[in-house]
Amino acid sequence: MTDYGVTELGYMRWGVSSIREWKEFATAICGMEYFEEDGEAFLRTDLQHHRIRLIEDGTDDCLAFGLRVRSRAALRIMESKLTEAGVKWTRLGADEAHARRVREVIALEDPAGNPIEIYHSPRISYHKPLHTGRPMFGKFVTGNAGLGHIIANTKDLEASENFYELLGLEACFYSEPVGPMPSVAFMQSTDPERRDHVIAVGLALTKRFNHLMIQVEHLDDVFQAWELVKKSKYKIALDIGRHANDGQISFYFTSPSGFLIEIGHGGKSPETLSRMTTGDPWGHDMTPGTGPELFLVDMGGGAA
């Protein structure tokens, strides 16, 4: 039987206050390619038509998490699984699929109300080489590992974990509760070319997601971005450090829309057995006023 599960975070659609500011930020600091087509604004990190679409609507939040499955047959199985579980979904029309530059797409919500789009067959623009927004030492790490990963808003950890398991993801790593910070479940794909995790759940957030991680193949591109952020009006939220779950060296910084961007390098191969730990090996020191306290709600006596 065809493996039906989600393979990657394939794209995101963001509502923003200023496309002009996002164009400058995404190219000059993050290194993404910005382009416009049919009056729409897009960001690329590889040969896929786009990884992020920008819509100037003032929401400064995510309008959709695009989750890929491997084929048409996989999407049909996914639809059946959702129906059997009593999850409502809608198949979007051909025009809506074209707007996303995919073959087919269905729309639904996770238990926290986050907008999910599950699709197959994205357009790959082999004829359009990637032109990074600034000089880079290497490429973005994408391919079958997808755009990157996110931490999504969660109202009920168990409900969210059950939902994403239904989508074919599984928890590979749990962070233990520390002080007011609750446990977080990191959900990975069973696809053999998976990223360490696609989505993490466990935090009640004021936005639909806390951060997007984008990965680069050269460590110098992490530190180059780090220096560019320090010279900009944007703030480093969590400084350079190494993660316990995937071993990546990364840092987090604020974006024009308030949510965070993480740029990381390296990391070990995904684990096949789930595990649990507390704290990173080193670094990721939080800058007061720019870290999770901007996003977390109901943290037991206040933000943390």
C-alpha positions in Angstrom: 0.0 0.0 0.0 1.2 3.5 -0.8 2.7 5.3 2.2 0.1 8.1 2.7 1.8 10.3 5.4 3.1 13.8 5.2 6.7 14.0 4.0 7.5 17.6 4.6 6.5 21.2 5.3 6.4 22.2 1.7 5.2 25.8 1.7 3.7 28.5 3.8 1.4 31.4 3.1 1.9 34.5 5.3 -0.3 37.6 5.8 2.0 40.5 6.3 1.8 44.3 6.9 4.4 45.3 4.4 5.6 43.2 1.4 8.2 45.9 0.8 9.8 45.4 4.2 9.6 41.6 3.9 11.3 41.8 0.5 14.3 43.6 2.0 14.4 41.4 5.1 14.1 38.1 3.3 16.7 38.9 0.7 19.3 41.0 2.4 19.3 39.1 5.7 17.9 35.6 5.1 19.3 35.2 1.6 16.0 34.1 0.0 15.0 34.9 -3.6 12.1 37.4 -3.9 10.0 37.5 -7.1 6.6 38.6 -8.3 4.3 36.8 -10.7 0.8 37.6 -11.8 0.8 40.4 -9.2 1.7 38.1 -6.3 4.8 38.1 -4.2 6.9 34.9 -3.5 10.0 33.7 -1.7 12.2 30.9 -3.0 15.0 28.8 -1.3 15.4 26.2 -4.1 14.0 25.3 -7.5 10.4 24.8 -6.2 8.2 27.5 -7.7 8.0 29.1 -4.2 8.3 28.1 -0.6 6.5 31.2 0.8 3.8 33.4 -0.6 3.4 36.9 0.9 -0.1 38.5 1.1 -0.3 42.1 2.3 -3.3 41.9 4.5 -2.0 43.2 7.9 -2.5 39.9 9.8 1.3 39.2 10.3 0.6 35.6 10.8 0.5 32.3 8.9 -2.5 31.8 6.6 -1.6 28.2 5.7 0.8 25.4 6.6 1.3 23.5 3.3 2.1 19.8 4.1 3.1 17.5 1.2 2.3 13.9 0.5 4.2 11.8 -2.0 1.5 11.3 -4.7 -2.1 11.4 -5.8 -2.7 7.9 -4.4 -1.2 9.1 -1.0 -3.7 12.0 -1.0 -6.6 9.7 -1.7 -5.6 7.5 1.3 -5.1 10.6 3.4 -8.7 11.7 2.6 -10.0 8.4 3.6 -8.1 8.4 6.9 -9.4 11.9 7.7 -13.0 10.9 6.9 -12.8 7.7 9.0 -11.5 9.8 11.9 -14.3 12.3 11.6 -12.0 15.2 10.5 -13.6 17.7 8.2 -11.7 18.5 5.0 -12.4 20.3 1.7 -10.9 19.6 -1.7 -10.0 22.9 -3.3 -10.7 23.6 -6.9 -8.3 23.6 -9.9 -8.0 27.4 -9.7 -7.1 27.3 -6.0 -4.6 24.5 -6.7 -3.0 26.5 -9.5 -2.7 29.5 -7.1 -0.6 27.3 -4.9 1.3 25.8 -7.9 0.4 22.3 -6.9 -1.6 19.5 -8.7 -4.2 18.9 -6.0 -4.8 20.3 -2.5 -7.2 19.8 0.4 -7.9 22.2 3.3 -8.6 21.5 6.9 -7.7 22.7 10.4 -5.7 21.1 13.2 -7.2 21.0 16.8 -5.9 24.5 17.6 -7.5 26.0 14.5 -4.3 26.3 12.5 -5.1 26.2 8.7 -3.6 23.1 7.1 -3.3 22.4 3.3 -2.3 18.9 2.2 -1.2 18.6 -1.4 0.8 16.6 -3.9 3.0 17.4 -6.9 4.3 21.0 -6.4 5.6 22.8 -9.5 9.4 22.6 -9.7 10.9 25.3 -11.8 13.9 23.5 -13.3 14.3 26.2 -15.9 14.7 29.0 -13.3 18.0 28.8 -11.3 17.8 30.1 -7.8 19.2 33.6 -7.4 19.8 34.1 -3.6 19.0 37.5 -2.3 22.5 38.1 -1.1 25.9 36.3 -1.7 26.0 33.0 0.2 28.7 30.4 0.8 26.4 27.5 0.1 22.8 26.5 -0.6 19.7 26.1 1.5 19.0 22.6 2.6 15.6 21.7 1.2 14.9 19.0 -1.4 12.7 16.2 0.0 13.3 17.6 3.5 11.1 20.5 2.6 11.1 24.2 3.5 12.1 23.7 7.1 10.2 23.2 10.4 7.9 25.2 12.6 6.5 25.3 16.1 2.7 25.6 15.8 0.2 27.0 18.2 -1.3 24.3 20.5 -4.3 24.3 22.7 -4.1 20.7 23.8 -0.9 18.7 23.4 -2.5 15.3 23.2 -5.1 16.4 20.7 -2.5 18.0 18.5 -0.1 15.0 18.8 -3.0 12.6 17.9 -4.0 14.8 14.9 -0.5 14.9 13.4 -0.1 11.2 14.0 -3.2 10.8 11.8 -1.4 12.8 9.1 1.4 10.2 9.3 3.8 12.0 11.5 5.2 10.7 14.8 6.9 12.2 17.8 10.6 11.7 17.6 11.6 13.9 20.6 10.0 15.4 23.7 11.4 18.4 25.6 10.8 18.0 29.3 8.9 20.8 31.1 11.3 23.3 32.6 9.8 26.0 35.0 6.8 27.4 33.3 7.8 26.0 29.9 5.6 23.0 29.0 6.7 19.8 27.3 6.9 20.1 23.5 6.5 17.2 21.0 8.6 17.2 17.9 6.8 15.4 15.0 8.8 13.9 12.2 7.9 12.2 8.9 8.6 8.5 8.3 9.9 9.4 4.9 13.5 8.1 4.5 14.8 11.6 3.4 13.0 13.4 6.3 14.1 16.3 8.3 14.6 15.7 12.0 11.1 17.2 12.6 8.5 18.9 10.4 6.4 20.5 13.1 6.5 20.8 16.9 3.5 21.2 19.2 3.0 22.0 22.8 3.1 25.7 23.2 0.1 28.0 23.5 1.0 30.9 21.3 -0.5 34.3 20.4 0.3 33.6 16.7 -0.3 30.4 14.7 3.4 29.6 14.9 6.4 30.7 16.8 9.2 30.4 14.2 10.2 29.0 10.9 13.6 27.2 10.7 15.5 27.4 7.4 18.7 25.3 7.1 21.8 26.2 5.2 24.6 23.8 4.1 27.5 26.1 5.2 28.1 27.2 8.7 29.5 30.6 7.5 26.0 31.5 6.2 24.6 31.1 9.8 27.2 33.5 11.1 26.9 35.9 8.2 23.2 36.2 8.9 24.0 36.6 12.6 26.2 39.6 11.8 23.7 41.1 9.5 20.9 40.8 12.1 23.1 42.5 14.7 23.6 45.5 12.3 19.9 45.7 11.6 16.8 46.9 13.5 15.8 43.3 14.0 16.7 41.6 17.3 18.3 38.3 18.1 15.8 36.4 20.2 17.9 33.3 21.0 21.6 33.6 20.4 23.9 31.1 18.7 23.6 27.6 20.2 23.4 23.9 19.4 20.1 22.0 19.7 19.9 18.7 21.7 17.3 17.1 19.3 19.0 17.5 15.9 22.4 18.9 16.8 22.0 22.0 14.6 23.9 25.1 15.3 21.5 28.0 14.9 20.1 31.3 16.2 16.6 32.9 16.2 15.7 36.5 15.3 12.7 38.7 14.9 11.0 39.3 11.6 8.9 42.2 10.2 5.8 40.3 11.2 6.9 39.6 14.8 7.3 35.8 14.5 10.8 34.4 14.6 13.1 33.1 11.9 15.7 30.5 12.8 18.7 29.9 10.6 20.6 26.6 11.3 23.4 24.4 10.0 24.3 20.8 10.3 22.5 18.3 12.5 22.6 14.6 12.8 20.5 12.1 10.9 16.9 11.7 12.3 16.5 9.2 15.1 14.3 6.2 14.6 13.4 5.8 18.3 11.8 8.7 20.3 13.6 10.2 23.2 13.3 13.0 25.8 15.8 15.5 27.2 16.1 18.8 29.0 18.0 21.8 27.6 20.5 22.3 24.7 24.2 21.4 25.0 25.2 25.0 24.9 24.0 28.5 23.8 20.6 29.7 22.6 20.6 32.3 25.4 17.4 34.3 25.4 17.3 38.1 24.9 14.7 39.5 27.3 11.8 41.1 25.4 12.3 39.3 22.1 12.0 35.6 23.0 9.1 33.2 23.8 7.5 35.7 26.2 6.2 37.5 23.1 4.2 34.5 22.1 3.4 32.2 25.0 0.1 32.5 26.7 -1.3 30.9 29.9 2.2 30.1 31.2 1.2 29.7 34.9 1.6 33.1 36.5 2.7 35.0 33.5 4.9 34.8 30.4 8.2 33.0 30.5 
